Amino acid sequence: MKKNKTMKKIERQKIKDVNDLLLWHNNPRLIEEFGEERSMNVIESCQEEIMTRLRDEGNIGDLIKSILSNGWLGYDPILVATIENGTKYVVLEGNRRVTALKTITNRAKDGLLTNQEDIEFDEEDIDAQIKKEGIEVFNAGDFASFPEDREKLVKKILNIRHIISQNPWPLHRKAFQVFKDYMEMLAAKDSSVQNTNPKSFYLDNTLVTILSHNMGEKEREIRNYLYIHRLRTQLDDALNDLGAEFPKNKTSYIEEFLSKPDLRRRYGFDPENGTISSGEYTERFCKVFFEYPGNEPPVQAAASGPASLRDYAFIVKKDPTDNEEFINMIEERQMIPSLVKSRVVHRLGEFALEDGLEDILSSIEKIKLGDFKPEYFDSDRTREVVDTILNRFSFVKKAYDDWKEDN
């Protein structure tokens, strides 16, 4: 009920000219680094650029086909704010849908109509529907003068829509948006913090709690997003020195790394500032995980395949040797993790057998076998146990005889 009361503060209205809706150049779907935002006075000159980016990244073709197949249903209202003295509207949420509608109406104007049997409407039908019925939007008010509570509400809507919804941003963008909001809060609390400088980051659990409530996320997820972005920027700096850059599609490496306590300890991960604790560890991390001139990393996937981070984490946790023989096969010799894992599993199996035999020997020594008498076998259970032991150990005897024959 409380959420519904809040939503009523944002009025609904109908927009009948799609050209009055301007795509947002600072759309969090497109902004993923500090310094990429642009001032509102250049928004109109950016429209073609934004449409091109959204078409390339947002599966707009599928959305257009859906609209042409079903008509414009408008069941998922668009969130806007007024600009230019209320004559235009910047689209805060719904840029993909508006891009699809703009593309459709542009085609209608140019006479470029879709002609497919499985599509019920064409571009002129949708254009006429919009002009007649309008596009329903939620208007959050004047973009230049949001009150604090309205700004928080807009951020909450955007976060719910894209960080925890079924159509989320990519991981590196999620992490950046959470990090950006957190750093604004941290800088407001601590004047020594530069909100656009990741190196100013440190963890404040009180702010994590507040951000968790604002975003509807668990606190551990907020921390995880903060760590992902901070660590990504640290690794990007290191890779730049090596002649490369952090591949954003490998952000899942960091997420998987953070989920492995043994790896965090091995690389000296510091939860206070979200970084690997030394240059030596950072260099090792880059060598194991990332390609750069002269380096072919042994880990090439987060959780699947023969060269996965997950297998590497298993080896770091399970290496049975004192000198880290198996870990070094990956970190120094850059062997494929799955091959090293199979060797570790084999070695652990050998140790398990040795430990088991030691336990058996210890138990047997507690029994005075020399005092065994024939009448002890009158017990059905005793005979059953002895038969099972002799049968099982016949395999051990055969393997041992084979070894003696070969050695």
N, C-alpha and C positions, 0 to 999 in steps of 0.2 A: 504493500500500500504506500509506503514511504517513497518508493521509487516512482510510482505513478504520479504522486503529487508533485515531485520534482520535475518530471517530464512536462507537466502542464504549464510550467513556466516558459517553455519554448513553444511559441505559437506555430500553428500549421497555416500554410497558405499555398495557393496554386500559382505556378509560373507557366505562362502560355507561350513564351518565346525562349527556346532553348539557348539562344545566343545571349540571353541575359545571365546565364549561368557560366561562370568563369572557372575553369579548372585551376586547382590550387597548386602553385609552383612549389610551395613548401609542404606539400603532401607528405606525411611520414612514410608513405609507401615508396617515395622517391628519394627522400633525404636520409642519408646513412652515415654522414660524417659531419663534424663541426665545421662551420664556415660555408656550408652549401646553401643555406637559406638566402633568399633574395627579398628585397623590400617590396611592399605591396604596389608601389607605383610603377613597377615593370610587369605586372601580372598579365596585362592584355598582350604585350609583345611576346610573351612566352607561350601562348596558347598552342601554336602548331608544334612547338618543341615538346610540350607536355603530352599532347595527343599522340605524337610519335612514340614517346617513351612508354606510355601506357599501352598502346597497341602492341609494342614489342614485348612488354613484360607481363601484361595482364590478361591474356587469353580473351581479348576483346572480340575476336571472330566468333567464338562460341557464344558469347553473350548476345551479339547481334543476331545470330541465327535463332537463339531462344526467343528474342523479342519479336522477330519476324514470324516465328512459329505460333506464338501465343498472344501477340499484341502487347502493348505496354500496360502491365498489370498494376504497377505502382504499389505493390503490397509491402515494399520495403522502403519507407520514405527516406529522402535524401536530407542531410544536415547541411545548412548553409549559414552564412553571415552576410550582412549587407555591407557594401563598400560604395565608393563614389556617390556619397550623399543619398544612398538608398536606391540608386538607379540600376545597380548591378549586384550580383550575389556571388560570393566565392564559395565553392563547394568544399566543405570541410570533410564530409564523409559521403561517398558515392561517386567518386571521380571516374571509376570504371564504367558505371552505368551511364553517366552523363557523356563520357567519351563515346560509348556505343550509340546513344541517341543523337549526338552531334554528327557522327559518321552517317547514320541513317538519314537524317534530315539533309545533309549535304548531298548525299546520293540522290535524294528526291528532287532537290533543286536542279541538279545536273542531268536528271532523267536517267540515271544509272540504276535501273530497277532489277532486283533479284527475280529470277524466273525459275523456280524449282518446284517440282510437284509436291514435295513434302513440306512446303512452307505456305501457310494460309494467308499471310499478309505480305504486302510489298512495302517499299520505303515510303511511297506516297500515302498509303493507308496509315502508317505510323505517324507521319508528319501531320496528316489531317486530324488524327486522334489527339495529338499533343496540342494543336492549335484550338481544338474544340474543348477538350477536357482539362488541359493543363497538366503540369507535373507537380505532384504534391511534395512539399518540402517542409522540414522543420527549420524555422528561422530563429537562430540563436541571438539575433540582434546585431548591433553595430560592431563590426570586427575591431575597429580602432579603440573601442571603449568598453570592452567586456568588464563587468565587475568581477571581483575575485571569485565569488561563488559560481558565476556563470562560466568562467574560464576553467575552473575545476571540473564542472559538469561536462563541458565539451571534451576535456582531456579524458575523463572517465569513459565517455561514450566511445571515443576513438580507441582507447585501450581495450575495452570490452569487445569491440567489433573486430579488432585485428590481432590482439595478443592472445586472447583466450577463445576466439571464435572458430568456426569451422573453416574460415577463409583467412588464415593468419598471414602476417608478414613473414618473409624469410627470417631465419634465426638471427642473422647478423643485424637486421633492421629492428627486430624486436629488442635485441640487447641494446642497441644504440638508443632507441626511444626511452627505454627505462633508465638507462645511464644518464641521458640528457635531462630528464625530469629530476632525477636524484641530484645531479650536480647543481641544478638551479636551486634546489632546496638547501643543499649543503653550503653553497656560496652565500645564501641569504642568512644562514646561521653563523658562518665563519668567514669573516672578511678576508682572511688570508688565502681562501680558496678561489682559484680562477675557474669559473664554471665551464669554460670551453677547453680546459687543459686536463686531459686524463691523468697526467702526472700529479695533479692536485688531489686526486681521489683518495679517500680513506673511508673505512666503513663506520657508519654511525647507525647503530641498531634502532634507535628511536625513529630516525628518518625512514629506515627500512619498514618499520611497522606502519608509519603513516602512509607511505607509498603503497604498501600492501593493501591497506584499506581503500585507498583512492582507486586502485586498479582492479580490485577484486581478485587479487592473486595471493597465494601463500607466501609467507616471508622467505622461505627457503628458495622459492622460485625467483623472487626479486633479487636476492643475493646472487643467485646463479647468473641472472642476466647481467648484473653489475660486474661480476668476475669475468664473464665471457667477453664483454667489451673491453674491460681494462687489460686483460691478458692479450686480447687480439691486438690492441694498439702497441703493447710492449713487443710482441713478436713481429709486428710489422716493422717497427724501428730496427730490430735485429736483422730481419730479412733485407731491408733496404741497404744495410751495410754490406750484405753479402751479394748484392746485385739483383735482388728479387723483391717481391712484395707479397703480403699475405693474401692468398686466394680466398675470397669471401665465401665461396662455396665449400671451403674446408672448415668453417666455423664449428661444424659438428665435431671436429677433432677436440676442440676445447671443451665442449659440453661433455663428451665421453671421458676426457681426461679428468675433469672435475668430479666425475662420478666414481673415480677409482682412488680410494685412500692411499693405496700403496704407491701409485704414480705421483700423487700430490706430495707425499713424503720424499720420494726419490728426487723430485725436482725442487724441493724446498719451497713449495707454494706457500705464500704468506697471506692468510685470510684477512689481515688488517688492511693491506693495500692492494690485494688482488693480483699480485705478480709473482713470477718465479724469482727466487731470492738472490741469484748471482748471475754474472755474465757467463760463467762456465756452464751452468745449467741451461741457460737460454740458448747457448751455442749447441749444446747437446740436443735440446728439444728441436731446434731447427734441422739439425742433421738427421734426426730420426724421422721427422714428420713432413718436411717440406723440400720441394725441389728448388734448387738454385744452381748457378753455374758451377759445374764440377761435382754436384751432389745428386745422387739418385736415392731417395729415402726408402728405407725398408718398409715403413708403414705407409699404406696408400689408400686406406679406407678406415672409417670410424669403427664399424662394428661387424662387418661381414667380409667374406672373401679370405684368401690365404694370406694377405698382407694387411691384416686389420690391427687397429689399436687395441681392440679387446684381447686378442691373442698375446700381444706384447705385454699388456697389463697382467695377464695370467702368468707369464714367464717371470716378470718382476716379483710377483707375489710368491711363486712356487719354486724358484731356482733353489735346488737343494745343495748347491756347492758353496763353500766358504769364500771362494775367489770370484764369485759371480760369473762363472764360466759361460752359462747359457745367456745371461743378460748381455754379456759382451759380444756374443755371436751376432746380436742385433745391433747394439749401439756402436760397436767398433768395426765388426766385419760386415755389417749391414745385410745379414741373411734374412730371408723371408720368415716372418713370425710363425706361420703355421708349421714350417719344417722344424724350427727350434722347439716349438711347443710339443711336437710328437716325440722329440728326444727327451724333453723334460718328463713327459708322461711315462715314457719307457723307464727312465731312471727312477722316478718315484715308485713305479711298480716294482723295480728291483729292491729298493729300500723297504717297501711294504712287505715283500716276501721275507727279507732278512729279519725285519722286526718281528714278523709273525712267527718265524722259526725260533727266534730267541724266546718269545713268550711260551711257545710249546715246550722248549727245552726246560725253561724255568719251572713250568708246571709238572713236567715229568720227573724232575729232580726231587719234587716234593713227595713223590710216590716211591716206596721201596719195592722196585720191580723185582729185585732178587728174592723177595719173600713171597712172590706170587705163587699160589698153590692151584693145582688143577681144579679143586672144588669151587674156586671162585667163579669158574665158567658155568656153574649150575644156574646162575642168574641169567634169565633171558636178556635183560637190559645190558648186562656186561658183555655178553656175546655180540649183541647188536652193535654196541659202541666199538668193540675191538675190530669187528669186521669192517666197519666204516673207516676206522683209522688206517687199517692195513690196506684197504682199497685205495684210499686217497694217497697214501704215502708210496704206493706202487708207482704212481706217476712221478713223484719226486725221485725215487730210486732210479727209474729208467732215465730221466733227464740227467741225473748225476752220473750214471754209468756211461751215457753217451759223451758227457763232458770229459770223463777220465779217458775214454777211448781216443778222443781227439787231442788230448793234452798230455 
